[in-house]
């Protein structure tokens, strides 16, 4: 395991904390930033099946970043674990020495062959090239789940506490209003934000809740 901790040198986003396994953040962009910094610093596992991951946890309504020794473990399909049941994987980047380190090293070596630089310039360029390579690796990775799928995950077929609360609020306003005016999309988003749902997921979840609510009304 190759772990180098330089967190004091990193400007981290506001509102995050670490535990034994993960860093928890408010939004996906911050999670990507943390993954990049971990890869810059070599703060990841390098064994054969290792990876670094971003997940979404609907229990705490937050994104999580953590290294894993086993890329084959399915986070969102293990009903035996309550934590796994409430978590879906959004991104995983293989970090084994063969998959990650060797690729970076080969690209840097290729660059050396094509550049006529002093030793000092080579060291500086290697550092910059490594960062550029890591940036491209991170941003070219396909998402396994997007914000809409996270919203459906939060909705849980209408069974989640947040979905139930929003639907009950919609129903009360709809039934108490003689013109049967419902809440606006923005009002539902505000309700969700009050429940600490990340804004990008709240936008999608509000659409789902409003559509499902009126679908039931019209079916009555």
PENOR-V535150 format. One record per pair of residues at least 4 apart in sequence whose ideal C-beta (glycine too) atoms are under 8 Angstrom apart, sorted by the first residue. I is the first residue (numbers start at 0). GAP is how many residues later the second one is. D is the distance in Angstrom with one decimal. If there is no record, write none. Layout:
# PENOR-V535150
i = {I;I}
gap = {GAP;GAP}
d = {D;D}
This chain:
# PENOR-V535150
i = {0;0;0;1;1;1;1;2;2;2;3;3;3;4;4;5;5;5;6;9;11;11;12;12;12;12;12;14;14;15;15;15;15;15;15;16;16;17;17;17;18;20;21;21;21;21;22;22;22;22;23;23;23;23;23;24;24;24;24;24;24;24;25;25;25;25;26;26;26;26;26;27;27;27;27;27;27;27;28;29;29;30;30;30;30;30;31;31;31;31;31;32;33;33;34;34;34;34;34;34;34;35;35;35;35;36;36;37;37;37;37;37;38;38;38;38;38;38;38;38;38;39;39;39;42;43;43;43;43;43;44;44;44;44;44;44;44;45;45;45;45;45;45;46;46;47;47;48;48;48;48;48;49;49;49;49;49;49;49;49;50;50;50;50;50;50;50;51;51;51;51;51;51;51;52;52;52;52;52;52;52;52;52;52;52;53;53;53;53;53;53;53;54;54;54;54;54;54;54;54;54;55;55;55;55;55;55;55;55;55;55;56;56;56;56;56;56;56;57;57;57;57;57;57;58;58;60;60;60;60;60;60;61;62;62;63;66;67;67;70;70;72;73;73;73;74;74;74;74;75;75;75;75;76;77;77;78;78;79;80;81;82;87;87;87;87;87;88;88;89;89;89;89;90;90;90;91;91;92;92;92;92;93;93;94;94;95;95;96;96;97;98;99;99;100;101;102;102;103;103;103;103;104;105;106;106;106;107;107;107;107;107;108;109;110;110;110;110;111;114;114;116;116;116;117;118;119;120;121;122;123;124;125;126;127;128;129;130;131;132;133;134;135;136;144;144;144;145;146;146;146;146;146;147;147;148;149;149;149;150;150;150;150;150;150;151;153;153;153;153;153;153;154;154;154;154;154;154;155;155;157;157;157;157;158;158;159;160;161;161;161;161;161;162;162;162;163;164;164;164;165;165;165;165;165;165;166;166;166;166;167;168;168;168;169;169;169;169;169;169;169;170;170;171;172;172;172;172;173;173;173;173;176;176;181;181;181;182;182;182;182;183;184;184;184;184;185;186;187;187;187;187;188;188;188;188;188;189;190;191;191;191;191;192;192;192;196;196;196;197;198;199;200;201;202;203;204;205;206;207;208;209;210;211;212;213;214;215}
gap = {44;45;46;40;42;43;44;39;40;41;37;38;39;36;38;4;35;37;5;27;4;22;12;13;17;20;21;10;11;7;8;9;10;14;18;6;7;4;5;6;5;45;33;42;43;44;11;41;42;43;33;36;38;39;40;5;6;9;37;38;39;40;4;36;37;172;4;36;171;172;173;4;26;35;62;119;170;172;4;4;33;4;23;32;33;34;4;22;59;106;107;4;4;31;4;17;19;30;56;58;103;4;98;99;102;4;6;5;6;14;27;29;4;5;13;54;56;61;95;98;99;90;91;94;24;6;8;23;51;56;5;6;7;22;23;24;50;4;49;50;51;54;55;22;49;48;50;20;21;22;23;47;17;18;19;20;21;44;45;46;16;17;20;41;42;43;44;13;14;15;16;40;41;43;11;12;13;14;15;22;36;37;38;39;40;9;10;11;35;36;37;38;8;9;11;20;21;32;33;34;35;6;7;8;31;32;34;89;94;97;145;4;5;6;7;26;29;30;28;29;95;96;98;102;24;27;93;134;135;136;137;140;136;27;135;23;28;5;24;21;23;5;4;10;15;9;12;13;14;8;11;12;13;7;6;7;5;6;4;4;4;4;56;57;61;62;65;55;56;53;54;55;60;50;52;53;49;52;7;44;45;48;5;6;4;5;4;5;4;5;4;4;4;37;4;4;4;30;4;26;29;30;4;4;4;22;26;4;18;21;22;25;4;4;4;14;15;18;10;7;10;4;5;8;4;4;4;4;4;4;4;4;4;4;4;4;4;4;4;4;4;4;4;4;4;5;8;4;4;53;54;56;57;4;56;4;4;51;54;4;50;53;54;56;57;56;6;8;9;43;47;51;5;8;50;53;54;57;4;7;5;6;9;54;4;5;4;4;4;30;33;35;43;4;42;46;4;4;26;30;4;22;25;26;40;43;4;42;45;46;4;4;14;22;4;12;13;18;39;40;43;4;42;4;4;8;9;10;6;7;8;43;4;5;28;31;32;4;5;8;27;4;4;21;22;25;4;4;4;18;21;22;4;10;13;14;17;4;4;5;10;13;14;4;6;9;4;5;8;4;4;4;4;4;4;4;4;4;4;4;4;4;4;4;4;4;4;4}
d = {5.5;6.7;7.2;5.2;7.1;7.7;5.0;7.4;5.7;7.7;5.1;4.7;5.8;7.5;6.6;6.6;5.2;8.0;7.4;5.3;5.9;7.4;5.9;7.3;4.1;6.9;7.8;7.3;5.5;5.8;6.0;4.7;7.7;7.2;7.7;7.5;5.9;7.3;5.2;7.8;7.7;5.0;7.9;4.2;6.2;3.8;5.6;7.0;4.6;7.0;7.9;6.9;4.8;7.1;5.5;4.2;5.2;6.6;6.7;5.2;7.8;7.0;6.3;6.7;7.3;5.8;7.2;6.7;5.5;7.4;6.5;6.5;7.1;5.9;7.2;7.7;8.0;6.9;6.6;6.5;7.4;6.5;4.6;4.4;7.7;5.1;6.5;7.3;8.0;6.1;7.7;6.5;6.3;4.8;6.4;5.8;6.6;5.8;7.7;7.1;5.9;6.3;6.0;6.5;5.5;6.2;7.8;4.2;5.8;6.2;7.3;7.3;7.7;6.5;7.0;7.7;7.6;7.8;4.7;7.6;7.2;7.3;6.1;6.2;7.4;6.9;5.0;4.8;4.4;7.7;3.6;7.8;8.0;5.0;7.0;5.2;6.1;6.2;6.3;6.1;4.7;7.5;6.4;5.7;6.3;5.2;7.5;6.8;5.0;4.9;6.0;6.8;6.8;6.4;5.3;7.5;6.6;7.3;5.0;5.3;7.4;5.1;4.1;4.6;5.9;5.2;5.6;7.3;7.4;5.0;7.2;7.2;5.2;5.4;7.9;7.1;5.9;7.6;5.7;7.5;6.0;8.0;6.6;4.6;7.7;6.0;7.1;5.6;7.6;4.7;4.3;7.8;7.1;4.8;7.7;5.7;8.0;5.0;6.3;5.2;6.1;7.6;5.7;7.5;6.9;5.5;5.8;7.2;5.0;7.0;7.8;7.4;5.8;7.8;5.7;7.9;5.9;4.8;5.2;7.6;5.7;5.2;7.5;7.3;7.9;4.6;7.3;7.4;5.1;5.2;6.5;7.7;7.4;7.5;7.4;7.4;7.1;6.7;7.5;6.1;6.0;7.7;5.9;7.9;7.8;5.6;5.2;6.7;4.5;6.9;6.2;4.0;5.8;7.8;4.0;7.1;7.8;5.8;7.5;6.4;6.5;6.1;7.9;5.4;7.5;7.0;5.6;5.7;7.2;5.8;6.1;5.1;7.5;5.6;6.1;6.8;7.9;7.6;7.5;6.6;6.8;5.8;4.0;6.3;6.8;4.6;6.4;8.0;4.6;6.1;5.4;6.9;6.6;7.8;6.1;6.1;6.5;7.7;6.4;5.9;5.6;7.5;6.2;6.4;6.5;7.1;5.7;6.6;5.3;5.8;6.7;8.0;7.0;6.8;5.9;7.2;7.8;5.7;6.7;7.4;6.9;3.9;4.9;6.3;6.9;6.7;6.7;5.9;6.1;6.7;6.5;5.9;6.2;6.8;6.4;6.2;6.3;6.3;6.5;6.4;6.3;6.2;5.8;6.9;4.2;6.1;7.5;7.2;6.3;4.9;5.6;7.6;5.1;6.6;4.8;6.3;6.5;5.0;7.4;6.3;5.2;3.6;4.0;7.9;5.7;6.5;6.1;6.4;7.5;6.7;6.3;5.5;6.1;5.0;6.2;5.3;7.0;7.8;4.1;6.7;5.1;7.3;6.9;6.3;6.9;7.4;6.8;6.2;6.4;6.8;5.3;6.9;7.7;6.2;8.0;6.2;6.1;6.4;7.4;7.4;6.3;5.9;5.7;7.0;8.0;4.9;6.2;6.5;7.6;5.7;6.4;6.6;7.0;6.5;6.0;5.9;5.6;7.4;7.3;7.5;5.0;6.0;7.5;6.0;6.1;7.5;6.3;5.6;5.7;7.5;5.1;7.2;4.8;7.9;7.5;7.4;7.3;4.2;5.6;7.9;7.8;7.3;6.4;5.4;6.8;6.0;6.4;6.7;6.5;4.0;5.9;6.0;6.3;7.9;5.1;6.1;4.5;6.5;6.8;4.2;3.9;5.7;6.1;6.3;6.5;5.4;5.5;4.4;6.4;6.6;6.6;7.3;5.8;6.1;7.2;6.6;6.2;6.2;6.1;6.1;6.1;6.5;6.2;6.7;6.6;6.2;6.4;6.8}
